[in-house]
Amino acid sequence: MPENKKKYTGAWCPSITPFDADGKLDLAALEKHFSRLSEAGTDGVLLMGSIGEFTALSMDERVSLIHAARTMTHLPLIANVSGTCMEDMTRLADAAYSEGYEAVMALPHYYFAQTPRQLEAYFDTLGGRFEGEWLIYNFPARTGCDVDAALIAKLAARFPRFMGVKDTVDCASHTRAIVRAAAEVREDFSVLCGFDEYFIPNLMNGGDGVLSGLNNVVPELFTQAKTAFRSGQFEDLCAAHREIGRLSSIYTIGDDFVTTIKAAVAAKFGGLEPVSRGYGGALDDTQLGAVKRLFGI
């Protein structure tokens, strides 16, 4: 399958959303973060994903972030517009499209777990409302329902602007099934995994890349892995895969992985506060020491 038919490929970063010591948006820190990602060869950025704390942002903050972020980087941008109100999601999507974002991304409804019939009706409605390209964010651990391979293929055949999926499922065969099903109906459909350590397996299974948290901390490592895969450098590929696996233990440190990722970024690069809007997630000295040892800081 010709690679140039796929628009959403490689190593994408679901960016953190920096806050200052008072808990307000820190746009200066976000711009510096985007600059680091660009210099490291990151392929694109997801704004306001799970690590971007979209559930803790007001509607006004989300709209303002969409407008501000587009001025900060030339990297391709996807805006997560997930919500529980269809009108809010449409408003966010319209703002993103007006700013020239490549696409928007949406979870299934994440309060009422949806049946397959409900999921199809839900995405049918979104597909009719979204005026540009869009992707599905499949995260069953958070939504209580699964957008499976059969439904992905059905929607991909029905909506030409439905361009891909981020499959955040801790099972490589689940993502592989989506890759194969989508390939039967579309040559330009992208399948990204949501777990760092599945990046290389996803590529080997015919998938297109990754959209995962460690790209905030070690974006250059994911660029190296992507380059090694594409150039057939087997030893370099294995080394990168092992290192991604080692660093994935960051998710076992602390009570809140969002705060832990932010703490790693702050410790490695400085220039932002290691705070989130979660509760009880601040790292103690022992946990922060473990983060620093993990990344050799």
Sine and cosine of phi, psi and omega as CSV:
sin_phi,cos_phi,sin_psi,cos_psi,sin_omega,cos_omega
0.00,0.00,0.84,-0.55,-0.05,-1.00
-0.88,0.48,0.78,-0.63,-0.07,-1.00
-0.90,0.44,-0.55,0.84,-0.09,-1.00
-0.93,0.36,-0.11,0.99,0.09,-1.00
-0.99,0.12,-0.21,0.98,-0.01,-1.00
-0.99,-0.16,0.81,-0.59,-0.04,-1.00
-1.00,-0.03,-0.52,0.86,-0.11,-0.99
-0.93,-0.37,1.00,0.00,-0.08,-1.00
-0.69,-0.72,0.28,-0.96,0.12,-0.99
1.00,0.00,-0.56,-0.83,-0.09,-1.00
-0.95,-0.30,0.94,-0.34,0.01,-1.00
-0.95,-0.31,0.54,-0.84,-0.03,-1.00
-0.94,-0.34,0.85,-0.53,0.20,-0.98
-0.99,0.16,0.99,-0.11,-0.24,-0.97
-0.92,0.40,0.59,-0.81,0.23,-0.97
-0.90,0.45,0.35,-0.94,0.14,-0.99
-0.91,-0.40,0.97,-0.23,-0.05,-1.00
-0.93,0.36,0.61,-0.79,0.14,-0.99
-0.84,-0.54,0.49,-0.87,0.06,-1.00
-0.99,0.12,-0.07,-1.00,-0.08,-1.00
-0.90,0.44,-0.35,0.94,0.03,-1.00
-1.00,-0.06,0.06,1.00,0.04,-1.00
0.99,0.11,0.24,0.97,0.02,-1.00
-0.99,-0.11,0.40,-0.92,0.02,-1.00
-0.83,0.56,0.72,-0.70,0.02,-1.00
-0.93,-0.37,1.00,0.03,-0.09,-1.00
-0.94,0.34,-0.53,0.85,0.03,-1.00
-0.89,0.45,-0.67,0.75,0.03,-1.00
-0.92,0.39,-0.60,0.80,0.02,-1.00
-0.90,0.44,-0.66,0.75,0.01,-1.00
-0.90,0.44,-0.65,0.76,0.06,-1.00
-0.90,0.44,-0.62,0.78,0.02,-1.00
-0.90,0.44,-0.70,0.71,0.04,-1.00
-0.86,0.51,-0.65,0.76,0.00,-1.00
-0.88,0.47,-0.67,0.74,0.04,-1.00
-0.89,0.46,-0.68,0.74,-0.01,-1.00
-0.89,0.46,-0.68,0.74,0.01,-1.00
-0.89,0.45,-0.71,0.71,0.00,-1.00
-0.89,0.45,-0.49,0.87,-0.03,-1.00
-0.99,0.14,-0.13,0.99,0.01,-1.00
1.00,0.00,0.31,0.95,0.06,-1.00
-0.87,0.50,0.63,-0.78,-0.09,-1.00
-0.99,0.12,-0.39,0.92,-0.01,-1.00
0.00,-1.00,0.15,-0.99,-0.09,-1.00
-0.77,-0.63,0.70,-0.71,0.21,-0.98
-0.99,-0.13,0.85,-0.53,0.02,-1.00
-1.00,-0.05,0.72,-0.70,0.10,-0.99
0.89,0.45,0.67,0.74,0.16,-0.99
-0.99,0.17,-0.36,-0.93,0.01,-1.00
-0.89,0.45,-0.74,0.67,0.05,-1.00
-0.92,0.39,-0.42,0.91,0.08,-1.00
-0.98,0.18,0.03,1.00,0.15,-0.99
0.87,0.49,0.66,0.75,-0.03,-1.00
-0.87,0.50,-0.50,0.87,-0.03,-1.00
-0.94,0.33,-0.27,0.96,-0.02,-1.00
-0.97,-0.23,0.09,1.00,-0.04,-1.00
-0.98,-0.21,0.64,-0.76,0.10,-1.00
-0.95,0.30,0.27,-0.96,0.03,-1.00
-0.88,0.48,-0.66,0.75,0.02,-1.00
-0.89,0.45,-0.64,0.76,0.03,-1.00
-0.90,0.43,-0.65,0.76,-0.02,-1.00
-0.91,0.42,-0.68,0.73,0.03,-1.00
-0.91,0.42,-0.69,0.73,-0.01,-1.00
-0.91,0.42,-0.60,0.80,0.05,-1.00
-0.91,0.42,-0.65,0.76,0.03,-1.00
-0.86,0.52,-0.71,0.71,-0.01,-1.00
-0.93,0.37,-0.70,0.71,-0.09,-1.00
-0.94,0.35,-0.66,0.75,-0.11,-0.99
-0.89,0.45,-0.57,0.82,-0.03,-1.00
-0.89,0.45,-0.44,0.90,0.01,-1.00
-0.99,0.13,-0.16,0.99,-0.14,-0.99
-1.00,-0.08,-0.31,0.95,-0.13,-0.99
-0.45,-0.90,0.44,-0.90,0.12,-0.99
-0.99,-0.11,0.00,1.00,0.04,-1.00
-0.91,0.42,0.52,-0.86,0.13,-0.99
-0.85,0.53,0.63,-0.78,-0.05,-1.00
-0.82,-0.58,0.67,-0.75,0.18,-0.98
-0.87,-0.50,0.71,-0.70,0.05,-1.00
-0.97,-0.24,0.80,-0.60,0.14,-0.99
-0.98,0.21,0.89,-0.45,-0.05,-1.00
-0.94,-0.33,0.30,0.95,-0.06,-1.00
-0.85,0.52,0.58,-0.82,0.04,-1.00
-0.15,-0.99,-0.03,-1.00,0.03,-1.00
-0.96,-0.28,0.05,1.00,0.02,-1.00
-0.83,-0.55,0.88,-0.48,-0.07,-1.00
-0.87,0.50,-0.60,0.80,-0.01,-1.00
-0.91,0.40,-0.63,0.78,0.05,-1.00
-0.90,0.43,-0.68,0.74,0.00,-1.00
-0.89,0.46,-0.66,0.75,0.02,-1.00
-0.91,0.41,-0.65,0.76,0.04,-1.00
-0.87,0.49,-0.71,0.70,0.01,-1.00
-0.90,0.43,-0.68,0.74,0.01,-1.00
-0.89,0.46,-0.70,0.72,0.01,-1.00
-0.87,0.49,-0.63,0.77,0.03,-1.00
-0.89,0.45,-0.67,0.74,0.00,-1.00
-0.91,0.41,-0.72,0.70,0.00,-1.00
-0.89,0.45,-0.61,0.79,-0.01,-1.00
-0.92,0.39,-0.42,0.91,0.02,-1.00
-1.00,0.00,0.00,1.00,0.04,-1.00
1.00,0.07,0.35,0.94,0.08,-1.00
-0.89,0.45,0.53,-0.85,0.02,-1.00
-0.91,0.41,-0.60,0.80,-0.08,-1.00
-0.26,-0.97,0.13,-0.99,0.20,-0.98
-0.85,-0.52,0.28,-0.96,-0.02,-1.00
-0.74,-0.67,0.58,-0.81,-0.04,-1.00
-0.62,-0.78,0.71,-0.70,0.19,-0.98
-0.97,0.26,0.33,-0.95,0.30,-0.95
-0.89,0.46,0.17,-0.98,0.11,-0.99
-0.83,0.55,0.79,-0.62,-0.15,-0.99
-0.92,-0.38,0.43,0.90,0.23,-0.97
-0.91,-0.42,-0.83,0.55,0.09,-1.00
-1.00,0.04,0.93,-0.37,0.07,-1.00
-0.85,0.53,0.74,-0.68,-0.15,-0.99
-0.99,-0.15,0.60,-0.80,0.17,-0.99
-0.97,0.22,0.28,-0.96,0.05,-1.00
-0.81,0.58,-0.64,0.77,0.02,-1.00
-0.90,0.44,-0.67,0.74,0.02,-1.00
-0.91,0.41,-0.65,0.76,0.03,-1.00
-0.86,0.51,-0.70,0.72,0.00,-1.00
-0.89,0.45,-0.68,0.73,0.02,-1.00
-0.91,0.42,-0.63,0.78,0.00,-1.00
-0.89,0.46,-0.77,0.64,-0.03,-1.00
-0.96,0.28,-0.44,0.90,0.17,-0.99
-0.86,0.50,-0.69,0.73,0.01,-1.00
-0.91,0.41,-0.72,0.69,0.02,-1.00
-0.88,0.47,-0.68,0.74,0.01,-1.00
-0.86,0.50,-0.51,0.86,0.05,-1.00
-0.98,0.20,-0.40,0.92,-0.04,-1.00
-1.00,-0.04,-0.58,0.81,-0.05,-1.00
-0.95,0.32,0.81,-0.59,-0.08,-1.00
-1.00,-0.04,-0.08,1.00,0.03,-1.00
-0.74,-0.67,-0.33,-0.94,-0.03,-1.00
-0.96,0.28,0.52,-0.86,-0.02,-1.00
-0.53,-0.85,0.39,-0.92,0.02,-1.00
-0.77,-0.64,0.39,-0.92,0.09,-1.00
-0.99,-0.16,0.65,-0.76,0.10,-0.99
-0.96,-0.26,0.97,-0.25,-0.02,-1.00
-0.99,-0.12,0.92,-0.40,-0.07,-1.00
-0.62,-0.79,0.96,0.29,-0.11,-0.99
-0.83,0.55,-0.51,0.86,-0.01,-1.00
-0.90,0.44,-0.40,0.92,0.00,-1.00
-0.98,-0.21,-0.48,0.87,-0.10,-0.99
-0.98,-0.18,-0.33,0.94,-0.02,-1.00
0.98,0.20,0.17,0.98,0.04,-1.00
-0.53,-0.85,0.35,-0.94,-0.12,-0.99
-0.84,-0.54,0.81,-0.59,0.13,-0.99
-1.00,0.05,0.99,-0.12,-0.17,-0.98
-1.00,0.08,0.02,-1.00,-0.10,-1.00
-0.88,0.48,-0.63,0.78,-0.03,-1.00
-0.89,0.45,-0.69,0.72,-0.01,-1.00
-0.94,0.33,-0.63,0.78,0.05,-1.00
-0.84,0.54,-0.72,0.69,-0.02,-1.00
-0.90,0.44,-0.65,0.76,0.00,-1.00
-0.89,0.45,-0.71,0.70,-0.01,-1.00
-0.94,0.35,-0.60,0.80,0.02,-1.00
-0.89,0.45,-0.59,0.80,0.04,-1.00
-0.95,0.30,-0.49,0.87,-0.09,-1.00
-1.00,0.09,-0.56,0.83,-0.12,-0.99
-0.86,-0.52,0.97,-0.25,-0.01,-1.00
-0.88,0.48,-0.43,0.90,-0.01,-1.00
-1.00,0.01,-0.02,1.00,0.16,-0.99
-0.99,0.17,0.96,-0.28,-0.27,-0.96
-0.97,-0.26,-0.19,0.98,-0.03,-1.00
0.10,-1.00,-0.04,-1.00,-0.04,-1.00
-0.60,-0.80,0.63,-0.78,0.25,-0.97
-0.98,-0.18,0.92,-0.40,-0.09,-1.00
-0.98,-0.21,0.99,-0.12,-0.01,-1.00
-0.99,-0.10,0.97,0.24,-0.01,-1.00
-0.74,-0.67,0.76,-0.65,-0.06,-1.00
-0.99,0.14,0.87,0.48,-0.02,-1.00
-0.29,-0.96,0.95,-0.33,-0.07,-1.00
-0.89,0.45,-0.52,0.86,-0.03,-1.00
-0.94,0.33,-0.45,0.90,0.06,-1.00
-0.90,0.44,-0.74,0.68,0.01,-1.00
-0.92,0.39,-0.63,0.78,0.03,-1.00
-0.87,0.50,-0.64,0.77,0.02,-1.00
-0.88,0.47,-0.62,0.78,0.05,-1.00
-0.92,0.40,-0.68,0.73,0.02,-1.00
-0.82,0.58,-0.75,0.66,-0.08,-1.00
-0.94,0.33,-0.64,0.77,-0.01,-1.00
-0.92,0.39,-0.68,0.74,-0.01,-1.00
-0.92,0.39,-0.57,0.82,-0.01,-1.00
-0.90,0.43,-0.38,0.92,0.02,-1.00
-0.95,0.32,-0.37,0.93,-0.09,-1.00
-0.88,-0.48,-0.34,0.94,-0.07,-1.00
-0.58,-0.81,0.63,-0.78,0.11,-0.99
-1.00,-0.09,-0.22,0.98,-0.08,-1.00
-0.94,-0.35,0.26,0.97,-0.06,-1.00
-1.00,-0.03,0.75,-0.66,-0.08,-1.00
-0.96,-0.27,0.66,-0.75,0.06,-1.00
-0.85,-0.52,0.92,-0.40,0.02,-1.00
-0.94,-0.34,0.68,-0.74,0.09,-1.00
-1.00,0.06,0.36,-0.93,-0.05,-1.00
-0.95,-0.31,-0.05,1.00,0.06,-1.00
-0.95,-0.31,0.75,-0.67,-0.08,-1.00
-0.78,0.62,-0.75,0.66,-0.15,-0.99
-0.97,0.26,-0.06,1.00,0.08,-1.00
-0.99,-0.13,0.09,1.00,-0.01,-1.00
-0.83,0.56,-0.84,0.54,-0.05,-1.00
-0.93,0.37,-0.72,0.70,0.08,-1.00
-0.83,0.55,-0.61,0.79,0.02,-1.00
-0.90,0.44,-0.70,0.72,0.05,-1.00
-0.88,0.48,-0.67,0.74,-0.01,-1.00
-0.92,0.39,-0.45,0.89,0.03,-1.00
-1.00,0.06,0.08,1.00,0.02,-1.00
0.99,-0.12,0.04,1.00,0.06,-1.00
-0.96,0.27,-0.08,-1.00,-0.22,-0.98
-0.88,-0.47,-0.19,0.98,0.01,-1.00
0.35,-0.94,-0.39,-0.92,-0.10,-1.00
-0.62,-0.78,0.50,-0.86,0.12,-0.99
-0.69,-0.72,1.00,-0.02,-0.23,-0.97
-0.55,-0.84,0.34,-0.94,-0.24,-0.97
-0.90,0.44,-0.59,0.81,-0.04,-1.00
-0.90,0.43,-0.27,0.96,0.09,-1.00
-0.88,0.48,-0.35,0.94,0.10,-0.99
-0.94,0.34,-0.51,0.86,-0.15,-0.99
-0.98,-0.19,-0.68,0.73,-0.05,-1.00
-0.77,-0.64,0.86,0.50,-0.05,-1.00
-0.87,0.49,-0.51,0.86,-0.02,-1.00
-0.91,0.42,-0.50,0.86,0.01,-1.00
-0.91,0.41,-0.65,0.76,0.01,-1.00
-0.95,0.31,-0.53,0.85,0.12,-0.99
-0.91,0.42,-0.66,0.75,0.03,-1.00
-0.89,0.46,-0.68,0.73,0.00,-1.00
-0.89,0.45,-0.70,0.71,0.02,-1.00
-0.87,0.49,-0.71,0.70,-0.01,-1.00
-0.90,0.43,-0.68,0.74,0.00,-1.00
-0.90,0.44,-0.64,0.77,0.02,-1.00
-0.90,0.44,-0.74,0.67,-0.08,-1.00
-0.93,0.35,-0.45,0.89,-0.02,-1.00
-0.99,-0.17,0.02,1.00,0.06,-1.00
0.95,0.30,0.45,0.89,0.00,-1.00
-1.00,0.03,1.00,0.03,-0.19,-0.98
-0.89,0.47,-0.71,0.70,-0.04,-1.00
-0.90,0.44,-0.67,0.74,0.03,-1.00
-0.91,0.41,-0.61,0.79,0.02,-1.00
-0.89,0.45,-0.73,0.69,0.01,-1.00
-0.88,0.47,-0.66,0.75,0.00,-1.00
-0.90,0.44,-0.67,0.74,0.01,-1.00
-0.91,0.41,-0.64,0.77,0.00,-1.00
-0.90,0.43,-0.67,0.74,0.02,-1.00
-0.89,0.45,-0.64,0.76,-0.02,-1.00
-0.93,0.36,-0.63,0.77,0.08,-1.00
-0.88,0.48,-0.67,0.75,0.04,-1.00
-0.89,0.46,-0.67,0.75,0.02,-1.00
-0.89,0.46,-0.72,0.69,-0.06,-1.00
-0.95,0.31,-0.31,0.95,0.02,-1.00
-0.91,0.41,-0.21,0.98,0.08,-1.00
-0.93,0.37,-0.13,0.99,0.08,-1.00
-0.84,0.54,-0.49,0.87,-0.06,-1.00
-0.96,0.29,-0.10,0.99,0.06,-1.00
-0.99,-0.14,-0.02,1.00,-0.03,-1.00
-0.99,-0.16,0.79,-0.62,0.06,-1.00
0.99,0.12,0.10,-0.99,-0.04,-1.00
-1.00,-0.03,-0.33,0.94,-0.13,-0.99
-0.70,-0.71,0.94,-0.34,-0.10,-1.00
-0.91,0.42,-0.44,0.90,0.03,-1.00
-0.91,0.43,-0.75,0.67,0.02,-1.00
-0.90,0.44,-0.60,0.80,-0.01,-1.00
-0.91,0.42,-0.68,0.73,0.07,-1.00
-0.88,0.48,-0.69,0.72,0.02,-1.00
-0.89,0.46,-0.63,0.77,0.02,-1.00
-0.89,0.46,-0.62,0.79,0.04,-1.00
-0.92,0.40,-0.69,0.72,0.02,-1.00
-0.89,0.46,-0.70,0.71,-0.01,-1.00
-0.90,0.44,-0.67,0.74,-0.02,-1.00
-0.93,0.37,-0.59,0.81,-0.06,-1.00
-0.98,0.18,-0.64,0.77,-0.14,-0.99
-0.91,-0.42,-0.42,0.91,-0.09,-1.00
0.95,0.31,-0.02,-1.00,0.10,-0.99
1.00,0.06,0.06,1.00,0.08,-1.00
-0.47,-0.88,0.37,-0.93,0.03,-1.00
-1.00,0.09,0.68,-0.73,0.00,-1.00
-0.99,0.11,0.83,0.56,-0.06,-1.00
-0.83,-0.55,0.53,-0.85,0.10,-1.00
-0.81,-0.59,0.00,-1.00,0.06,-1.00
-0.99,-0.13,0.17,0.99,0.14,-0.99
-0.97,0.26,0.14,-0.99,-0.05,-1.00
-0.90,-0.44,0.73,-0.68,0.07,-1.00
0.95,0.32,0.38,0.93,-0.06,-1.00
-0.98,-0.20,-0.08,1.00,-0.04,-1.00
-0.86,0.51,0.68,-0.73,-0.02,-1.00
-0.98,0.21,0.63,-0.77,0.15,-0.99
-1.00,0.09,0.03,-1.00,-0.09,-1.00
-0.88,0.47,-0.61,0.79,0.00,-1.00
-0.91,0.41,-0.70,0.72,0.00,-1.00
-0.92,0.40,-0.67,0.74,0.04,-1.00
-0.90,0.44,-0.61,0.79,0.06,-1.00
-0.89,0.46,-0.63,0.78,0.03,-1.00
-0.90,0.43,-0.64,0.76,0.05,-1.00
-0.88,0.47,-0.71,0.70,-0.04,-1.00
-0.91,0.42,-0.65,0.76,0.04,-1.00
-0.90,0.43,-0.64,0.77,-0.03,-1.00
-0.86,0.51,-0.66,0.76,-0.05,-1.00
-0.98,-0.17,0.10,1.00,0.04,-1.00
0.91,0.41,0.60,0.80,-0.04,-1.00
-1.00,-0.02,0.00,0.00,0.00,0.00
